[in-house]
Amino acid sequence: MNNQNTITKKYYHIIILVMLVFFVISFITNILNSIIVDVKQSFDLSLTLTGLLPFSFFIAYGVMSIPAGFLAEKYGDKTLLVASFFVMTLASCGFAFNPSYISFTITLFSLGCCMAVLQVVINPMLRVAGGEEHFAFNSVLAQLVFGLASFASPYLYKYLVNTNEINASGMASTLRGLVPENLPWVSLYFVFSLIALIMLIIVFFVKYPKVQKNEDEKAGDKSSYLSLLKNKWTLLYFLGIFCYVGTEQGIGNWISQFLYEYHNIDPQLLGADTVAYFWAMLTVGCLLGLLLLKVMDSRKLLIYATLITIGTIILAITGSSEIALIAFPLIGFFISVMWSIIFSLALNSVKSHHGSLSGILCTGIAGGAIVPFIVGWIGELVSLKTGMFFLIIPLLFILSIGFWANPLVTNKTISLKKDS
C-alpha cells in the first residue's frame, strides 16, 4: 500500500504534464471554431475554401495516427514530445510572420500532425504516472481539462481582436502591432508559438518514468492491422468515430458563420461566446454521461442522445436567433457521450489487437476534415442552412450503432431496484 502511494506521488509531475499537454491540444485545436468567420473575410474565401481549413487540420489525424504509434515504439515519448512542440513553435511563428491562405493551410496540417503524435504519446504516459487503478479517473480529468481549454480559447480570441475595451493597450495592442492591421486574429499564432516553446522547454527537462505498455496499447505489426481491417466491426466503428468527429466539428466550425449569416450576430462577440458555450456544455454533458452509464446500457444512451441531438440541430437551424443561441450549445451537451460510447463499444467488440484498433479508430478523427468541408461545399452550392442539415446523415449512422452493436462485454450498470 505504502509502496503504491510512493510510486503515484513520484509521478505527479507527469500527471500534471499530461494535463498541460491536453490543455494545449484543445486550446490550439478548437480556436478554429471561433476565428473561421474572420479567416473567411480576411482572405475573401468561398464557403468551400473555408471548409478546407478544418480539412487541412483534421486530415492530418488520418495521416499520422497509425505512423505515430510506430514512431513512439522506435524513438520514445520524450523525443516525440520535443519534436512535436518544436514543429508547433515553428509552424505557428512562421504563419504569424507570413499570413496567407496557403501558409495557414500548411500550418494547420503541420499542427494537426503534431496533435496526432501527442495524442498517441500521452495516454500510456498517464496510465503509468497515475497507476492503472486510477487511469479511468485521470482520463476523465483529462477530458475536463480538454473541455476547459476549448471553453477558454474563444476568450483569448475576443481579447486579442476587440479594440473597444481595456485591451486597446498592453499585450493585445502589442501583438496586434506585429500583424497586418486587417488581420488581428493572426496575433493568436504568436501566442500559440510562445505556448509551444514553453512546452518544448518543459518536456525537454522533465524526467520521465519508463513506460511499459500493455499489449493492448502497443502499435502492433502489419499483420494485426490487416487482420482488423478484414473484420467488419472495425470498419463500422471506424465510420462511427468518423461520423462523430465530423458532426462535432461540423457544428463547432460553422456555428459562428451561421449565426452571422442568418441572424447578423457579431462573430467576435456573441458568436465567440456561443462557440465557447458549445464546448462548455460538451464538458458538462460528459460528466452527466458518466453517471448515466452507471445506470443504463450504453447502446440505449447512445440512441436517446442521438435522437435528441437530431431534434436540437433542427431547432438550431430553423429557429429564431434566440432559439439558435440556446440550441447550438445544447448540441454540445447531447453529443458529449458519443465519443466514449462508440470507442468503448469498438474495443469491447474485438478480442485482441486493441492497440492497433485504437490507431485505426483514431484515423477516423479525419471525419473532422471531411464533414465540415461537405457542409461548406453544400453551403456554397445551395445555402449554409441546407449544408447544416447534412449533419443529420452522420448522426443517423451513429443512431444505427445503438441498434446493431453487439459487444463481447457490455458496460457494467448499477441496478436501482431493490432485490425482493
C-alpha positions in Angstrom: 0.0 0.0 0.0 2.7 2.4 1.0 4.8 1.4 -2.0 1.9 2.2 -4.3 1.4 5.6 -2.7 5.1 6.3 -3.2 5.0 5.4 -6.8 2.0 7.5 -7.5 3.4 10.5 -5.7 6.7 10.1 -7.5 5.0 10.7 -10.9 2.6 13.5 -10.0 4.7 15.8 -12.2 4.0 13.6 -15.2 0.2 13.7 -14.5 0.4 17.5 -14.4 2.5 17.5 -17.7 -0.1 15.3 -19.4 -2.9 17.6 -18.3 -0.9 20.6 -19.7 -0.5 18.8 -23.0 -4.2 18.0 -23.2 -4.9 21.7 -22.4 -2.6 22.9 -25.2 -4.0 20.4 -27.7 -7.6 21.6 -27.1 -6.7 25.3 -26.8 -5.0 25.4 -30.2 -7.3 22.9 -32.0 -10.6 24.4 -31.3 -9.7 28.1 -31.7 -10.5 27.5 -35.4 -14.2 27.3 -34.5 -14.1 30.9 -33.3 -11.9 32.5 -36.0 -13.5 30.8 -39.0 -15.6 33.9 -39.9 -12.6 36.2 -39.6 -10.4 33.9 -41.7 -13.1 33.8 -44.4 -13.4 37.5 -44.6 -9.7 38.2 -44.3 -8.7 36.0 -47.3 -12.0 36.6 -49.2 -12.8 32.9 -49.2 -15.8 30.9 -50.5 -17.5 28.5 -48.2 -15.8 25.6 -49.9 -12.3 27.1 -49.4 -13.2 28.0 -45.8 -14.2 24.3 -45.3 -10.8 23.3 -46.5 -9.2 24.8 -43.4 -10.6 22.3 -40.8 -10.0 19.7 -43.6 -6.3 20.6 -43.6 -6.1 20.2 -39.8 -8.1 17.0 -39.2 -6.9 15.1 -42.2 -3.5 15.1 -40.5 -5.0 12.7 -37.9 -5.9 10.3 -40.7 -2.3 10.6 -42.0 -0.4 10.4 -38.7 -2.4 8.4 -36.1 -1.1 5.0 -37.1 2.5 6.1 -38.0 2.7 7.9 -34.7 2.3 4.5 -32.9 5.3 3.1 -34.7 7.3 6.3 -34.1 6.5 6.1 -30.4 7.8 2.5 -30.2 11.0 3.4 -32.1 12.1 6.8 -30.7 10.4 7.1 -27.3 8.0 9.5 -25.7 10.4 12.4 -24.9 11.8 12.6 -28.4 8.3 12.7 -29.9 7.1 15.3 -27.4 10.1 17.6 -28.0 9.8 17.2 -31.8 6.1 17.9 -31.8 6.3 21.1 -29.8 9.4 22.2 -31.9 7.3 21.8 -35.1 4.3 23.6 -33.5 6.6 26.5 -32.5 8.0 26.9 -36.0 4.7 26.4 -37.8 2.7 28.9 -35.6 5.5 31.6 -35.7 6.0 31.1 -39.4 2.4 31.8 -40.2 2.2 34.7 -37.8 5.1 36.4 -39.7 3.8 35.4 -43.2 0.0 35.2 -43.1 -1.8 33.9 -46.2 -4.4 31.3 -47.1 -1.7 28.9 -48.3 0.6 29.3 -45.4 -2.4 29.0 -43.0 -3.4 25.7 -44.7 0.1 24.3 -44.4 0.3 25.5 -40.7 -3.0 23.8 -39.9 -1.8 20.5 -41.4 1.5 20.7 -39.5 -0.3 21.4 -36.2 -2.7 18.5 -36.9 0.2 16.1 -37.4 1.7 17.2 -34.1 -1.6 16.8 -32.3 -2.0 13.3 -33.6 1.5 12.4 -32.3 0.8 14.0 -28.9 -2.4 12.1 -28.5 -0.7 8.8 -29.1 2.1 9.5 -26.7 0.3 10.9 -23.6 -2.3 8.3 -22.9 0.1 5.5 -22.0 2.1 8.1 -20.0 -1.0 8.9 -18.0 -1.6 5.3 -17.2 1.9 4.8 -15.9 2.1 8.1 -14.0 -1.1 7.7 -12.0 -1.3 3.9 -11.8 -3.6 1.6 -13.7 -6.2 1.6 -10.9 -6.6 5.4 -11.3 -6.4 5.5 -15.1 -10.2 5.9 -15.7 -10.4 8.8 -13.2 -7.4 10.5 -14.7 -8.8 10.1 -18.2 -12.0 11.8 -17.2 -10.0 14.5 -15.6 -8.0 14.9 -18.8 -11.3 15.3 -20.8 -12.4 18.0 -18.3 -9.1 19.9 -18.9 -9.6 19.4 -22.6 -13.1 20.9 -22.4 -11.9 23.8 -20.2 -9.3 24.7 -22.8 -11.9 24.7 -25.6 -14.1 26.9 -23.5 -11.2 29.3 -22.7 -9.7 29.8 -26.2 -12.5 31.9 -27.7 -12.0 34.4 -24.9 -8.3 34.8 -25.8 -9.6 35.5 -29.4 -12.0 38.1 -28.1 -9.3 39.7 -26.0 -6.9 40.0 -28.9 -9.2 41.2 -31.6 -11.6 43.5 -29.7 -10.1 47.0 -29.8 -13.0 48.7 -28.0 -12.2 47.5 -24.5 -9.4 48.0 -22.0 -7.1 45.7 -24.1 -6.7 48.5 -26.6 -3.4 49.0 -24.9 -1.0 46.5 -23.4 -0.2 43.0 -24.6 -3.1 42.7 -27.0 -2.2 46.0 -28.7 1.5 44.9 -28.9 0.6 41.6 -30.5 -1.8 43.2 -33.0 1.0 45.6 -33.9 3.1 42.7 -35.1 0.5 41.6 -37.7 -1.3 43.4 -40.6 -3.9 45.8 -39.3 -6.8 44.0 -41.1 -5.7 40.6 -39.7 -5.7 41.0 -35.9 -6.7 37.3 -35.3 -3.3 36.3 -36.7 -1.8 37.5 -33.5 -3.2 34.4 -31.9 -0.5 32.4 -33.5 2.2 34.4 -31.8 0.6 33.3 -28.5 0.4 29.7 -29.7 4.1 29.8 -30.8 5.1 31.1 -27.3 2.9 28.4 -25.6 4.5 25.6 -27.7 8.0 27.0 -27.0 7.3 26.9 -23.2 6.0 23.4 -23.5 9.1 22.4 -25.5 11.3 23.6 -22.7 9.2 21.9 -20.0 9.1 18.5 -21.8 12.9 18.7 -22.5 13.8 19.0 -18.9 11.2 16.7 -17.3 12.3 13.3 -16.1 10.1 10.5 -17.5 9.3 7.1 -16.0 9.9 4.1 -18.2 6.6 3.4 -19.9 5.8 -0.3 -20.0 3.0 -0.6 -22.4 0.3 -3.2 -22.1 -0.3 -5.5 -25.1 -3.5 -3.6 -25.9 -1.5 -0.3 -26.0 1.2 -1.3 -28.4 1.1 -0.3 -32.0 1.2 -3.9 -33.3 2.6 -5.1 -36.6 1.3 -5.0 -40.2 -0.5 -8.4 -39.8 -2.5 -7.1 -36.8 -3.8 -4.2 -38.9 -4.6 -6.4 -41.9 -6.5 -8.8 -39.6 -8.5 -6.0 -38.1 -9.3 -4.4 -41.4 -10.9 -7.7 -42.5 -13.2 -7.5 -39.5 -16.5 -5.7 -40.4 -16.8 -4.4 -36.8 -13.5 -2.5 -37.3 -14.8 -0.7 -40.4 -18.2 0.0 -38.8 -16.8 1.6 -35.7 -14.2 3.5 -37.7 -17.2 5.0 -39.5 -18.8 5.7 -36.2 -15.8 7.7 -35.0 -15.6 9.4 -38.4 -19.2 10.4 -38.1 -18.9 11.7 -34.5 -15.9 13.9 -35.0 -17.4 15.1 -38.3 -20.6 16.1 -36.5 -18.7 17.7 -33.6 -16.5 19.8 -35.9 -19.3 20.4 -38.4 -21.2 22.1 -35.7 -18.3 23.8 -33.9 -16.8 25.2 -37.1 -19.9 26.6 -38.6 -21.8 28.0 -35.6 -20.2 31.4 -35.8 -20.7 31.7 -39.6 -24.3 30.5 -39.4 -25.2 33.0 -36.6 -23.5 35.8 -38.6 -25.1 34.9 -41.9 -28.7 34.3 -40.7 -29.0 36.3 -37.5 -26.4 39.0 -38.0 -24.7 38.1 -34.8 -21.2 39.5 -34.3 -18.7 36.6 -34.6 -16.1 38.4 -32.5 -18.5 38.8 -29.5 -21.7 36.8 -29.1 -20.6 34.4 -31.9 -17.4 33.6 -30.0 -19.3 33.2 -26.7 -21.7 30.7 -28.3 -18.8 28.6 -29.5 -17.3 28.7 -26.0 -20.7 27.6 -24.5 -20.9 24.8 -27.0 -17.6 23.3 -25.7 -18.5 24.1 -22.1 -21.8 22.2 -22.4 -19.9 19.3 -24.1 -17.7 19.1 -21.0 -20.7 19.3 -18.6 -22.5 16.6 -20.6 -19.5 14.3 -20.3 -19.9 14.4 -16.5 -23.6 13.6 -16.7 -22.9 10.8 -19.2 -20.5 9.1 -16.8 -23.3 8.9 -14.2 -25.9 7.7 -16.8 -23.6 4.9 -17.9 -23.7 3.5 -14.4 -27.5 3.0 -14.6 -28.2 2.2 -18.2 -26.9 0.3 -21.2 -24.5 2.4 -23.3 -26.3 1.5 -26.5 -29.7 2.8 -25.2 -28.0 6.0 -24.0 -26.4 6.4 -27.5 -29.8 6.1 -29.1 -31.5 8.6 -26.8 -28.7 11.1 -27.1 -28.6 10.9 -30.9 -32.3 11.3 -31.3 -32.3 14.4 -29.0 -29.3 15.8 -30.9 -31.1 15.5 -34.3 -34.1 17.3 -32.9 -31.9 20.1 -31.4 -30.0 20.6 -34.6 -33.2 21.1 -36.5 -34.3 23.6 -33.9 -30.9 25.4 -34.1 -31.1 25.6 -37.9 -34.8 26.6 -38.3 -35.5 28.6 -35.2 -35.1 32.2 -34.3 -31.8 33.8 -33.2 -32.9 33.3 -29.5 -33.5 29.6 -30.1 -30.3 29.2 -32.1 -28.2 30.8 -29.3 -29.6 28.2 -26.9 -29.8 25.2 -29.2 -26.2 25.3 -30.5 -24.6 25.0 -27.1 -27.2 22.3 -26.1 -26.0 20.2 -29.1 -22.6 20.0 -27.3 -24.3 18.7 -24.2 -26.2 15.9 -26.1 -23.3 14.7 -28.2 -20.8 14.6 -25.3 -21.3 10.9 -24.6 -21.0 9.7 -28.1 -17.2 9.5 -28.4 -16.6 7.4 -25.3 -19.5 5.1 -26.0 -18.5 4.4 -29.6 -14.9 3.9 -28.7 -15.6 1.6 -25.8 -18.1 -0.4 -27.9 -15.4 -0.8 -30.5 -12.7 -2.0 -28.1 -15.2 -4.4 -26.5 -16.2 -5.9 -29.8 -12.9 -7.5 -30.7 -10.8 -10.0 -28.7 -7.3 -8.8 -29.5 -5.0 -6.2 -31.1 -6.6 -3.3 -29.2 -3.6 -1.1 -29.7 -3.8 -1.4 -33.5 -7.6 -1.0 -33.3 -7.1 2.3 -31.4 -4.8 3.5 -34.1 -7.4 2.7 -36.8 -10.2 4.3 -34.9 -8.1 7.5 -34.3 -7.7 7.8 -38.1 -11.5 8.3 -38.0 -10.8 11.7 -36.5 -10.3 12.6 -40.1 -14.1 12.9 -40.2 -13.4 16.4 -38.7 -11.8 17.2 -42.1 -14.4 15.8 -44.4 -17.8 16.7 -42.9 -17.2 20.4 -42.3 -15.9 20.6 -45.9 -19.0 19.0 -47.2 -21.2 21.4 -45.2 -19.3 24.3 -46.7 -19.4 22.9 -50.2 -23.2 22.4 -50.0 -23.5 25.8 -48.4 -21.8 27.4 -51.4 -24.0 25.4 -53.9 -27.3 25.9 -52.1 -27.1 27.6 -48.7 -25.3 27.1 -45.4 -28.6 26.2 -43.8 -29.0 23.3 -46.2 -25.4 22.4 -45.6 -26.0 22.2 -41.9 -28.9 19.8 -42.5 -26.3 17.4 -43.9 -25.1 16.8 -40.4 -28.2 14.7 -39.8 -26.8 12.0 -42.1 -23.7 11.1 -39.9 -26.0 11.3 -36.9 -28.3 8.7 -38.4 -25.3 6.3 -38.8 -24.4 6.9 -35.1 -28.0 6.2 -34.2 -27.8 2.9 -36.0 -24.8 1.8 -33.8 -27.2 1.7 -30.8 -29.2 -1.0 -32.7 -26.6 -3.2 -34.3 -23.7 -3.0 -31.8 -23.1 -6.4 -30.2 -20.1 -6.0 -27.9 -18.4 -9.1 -26.2 -18.6 -7.1 -22.9 -21.3 -4.6 -22.1 -20.8 -1.7 -19.7 -21.4 -2.6 -16.0 -24.5 -0.9 -14.6 -26.0 -0.4 -11.1 -29.5 -1.7 -10.5 -31.7 1.0 -9.0 -34.4 -1.6 -8.0 -34.2 -3.3 -4.6 -33.9 -7.0 -4.6 -37.1 -8.6 -3.4 
